[in-house]
Amino acid sequence: MSKFQERAEAQTKQIIGQMLGDELLVKEGKEQQREATDPPSPAGGKDQGIVRDERGQEQPKDKERAQRVSRVDKGGDPPGKKA
């Protein structure tokens, strides 16, 4: 089963659990979605916050955080360049 299908199945499980009021089903769906979205990192490997999307392109793991992170101006930037 593809990652897309696994995520869709997990989301469906959560929605049905909410409709039925079955917290266990919702919890299982959340766990399944977490596993499908964030596969475990290799043992001893450094997590650089980069993942591959469905097309195999590298993307930041946390896009919102990547856009918010500021960097310190070390003085080597040309004048007028914004960080």
Residue pairs with C-beta under 8 A, 6 or more apart in sequence:
1 9
3 36
3 37
3 54
4 54
6 32
6 35
6 36
7 33
7 36
7 37
9 32
10 29
10 30
10 32
10 33
10 36
11 29
11 33
12 29
13 25
13 26
13 28
13 29
13 32
14 25
14 26
14 29
14 30
14 33
15 29
16 22
16 25
17 23
17 24
17 25
17 26
17 27
17 28
17 29
18 26
38 51
38 61
41 47
47 61
49 60
49 61
49 62
49 66
50 58
50 59
50 60
50 61
51 58
51 59
51 60
51 61
52 58
52 59
53 59
60 66
70 83
71 83
73 83
77 83
